[in-house]
Amino acid sequence: MCTVTYNIENVGWNAYRNSLPEIEHKAENYIGRVTSEHKNSYQLYCQFGEIDASIMGRFRHHAQSKNDLPAIGDWVLFEYSSLEHNAIIKKILPRKTKFSRKKAGYKTQEQIVATNIDFVFLVAAAEDNFNLRRMERYLTLACESGAQPVIILNKIDLCPALEDRIEKMNKLTPDVPVMSMSALSGDGVSQISDFLSPGQTGALLGSSGAGKSTILNSLLGRETQKTMGVRSSDGTGRHTTSTRELFILPNGVLMIDTPGMRELQLWDSEDGLDQAFQDISQLADSCKFRDCSHTNEPGCAVEGARQVGSITEERYQSYQKLQRELNFLSHSQNALSRKNKKKKDKNLSKAIKRFYR
C-alpha cells in the first residue's frame, strides 16, 4: 500500500476548484480524486496517499444508474478510517466536463468514460487504419464533453502519405489542433506538454491499436501500460488496456488512459455535432426552412454546397448518418423516460393504496 502523502493540489484540485463555485463540506469529510475503478471498489488520490475506497450504502441505493456513481476523474467527498486505511465515498462533487457515449448494446444507457478533463487527445493511427469518418464521430463526442479536443496522428514512421492525412484531418474542424508523432520512437510526443500545465488533466481516447498506451508510457518515461501490435490481416488493434486509469506524469500533468473503443455510439451530442461539422452547421443557418433536413428541400444551402463540391459526398453522408443516430437516440430516451415515469407513478399509486388500507 502506498504510504506517500499527497497534496490534492498536485492531482488537479486548483484547476478544478477555480472553475466552480465555493464548495462547502463538513469537517469530517475529506476530498479525493478517483483514479481507477474495480468491481466493487475505487482507488483515490488524496491527502492520505493512494487509498482504497468503497461507496456508502445509502449513496448506492439512491443512485438511479451507474452514471450516478463515481467515474474516473471525479472529485468526491469521503470519510476516512486511519486504522483500516480506506475510505467511504459519500458524494460526487459537480463535474466540470464529461466525456460519455451510449453504452454498447441495445439498451439506451449512458456510459461515462472520464470526467473533469481539460483536453481530450483523440489518437488515430496514420497508417492503414486511418479513418476520417471515425474521427468525425470522436470529434462529435469530444466537442460535447466540454473539454478541448486535440487530434493526434500516431505512427507517422509507418505512413508514407503523412502530409495528405494531416491536411485531411485539418479540414475536418479547423479550430481543432492536429499533432503528428511516433510514440514508439518518442518523436513528437513532447508536443502534448504544450497543451497541459501541471495540475491539468488530459485523456487519451481512440481505437484499439492507435498507440494510446505507448504514448502514455513515453510520457511517464517507463513501461506502465502493456502494449501489443495490431493484426497484420486487417490493421485492427488488440485490446491491452482493459481499464480506465488516471496517472500523474513527471511534469505534474495528469493523464487518463482508456481502453480502445471498437463501438462508439453518440450520446446527447447535438451541440457536439454542430461543432464537429462547423462547415455544415454554418451553411444550415442559411437554409430557407429552419427545420431543413438537408435532403431535397428547396433553398437548402447545404444541398447547394454539396452539388458544387464544397462539401464532399462522404462528409455529407457522415453528417446525415450521425444526425439520424441522434434522432433515434432522442426517440429512445423519450420512450425510456415515459416508461420510467409510468413505473414510478404505478409504484406511487400502490404505496398510497397500502397507506389507506
Secondary structure, DSSP 8 states (H G I E B T S, - for coil): -------GGGGTHHHHHTTS------TT-EEEEEEEE-SS-EEEEETTEEEEEEE-HHHHHH-SSGGGS--TT-EEEEEEETTTTEEEEEEE---S-EEEEE-SSSS--EEEEEES-SEEEEEEESSTT--HHHHHHHHHHHHHHTSEEEEEEE-GGG-TTHHHHHHHHHHH-TTS-EEE-BTTTTBTGGGGGGT--TT-EEEEEE-TTS-HHHHHHHHHTS--S------TTT--------S-EEEE-TTS-EEEE----S--B--S-HHHHHHHTHHHHHHHTTSSSTT--SSS-TT-HHHHHHHHTSS-HHHHHHHHHHHHHHHHHHHHHHHHHHHHHHHHHHHHHHHHHHHH-
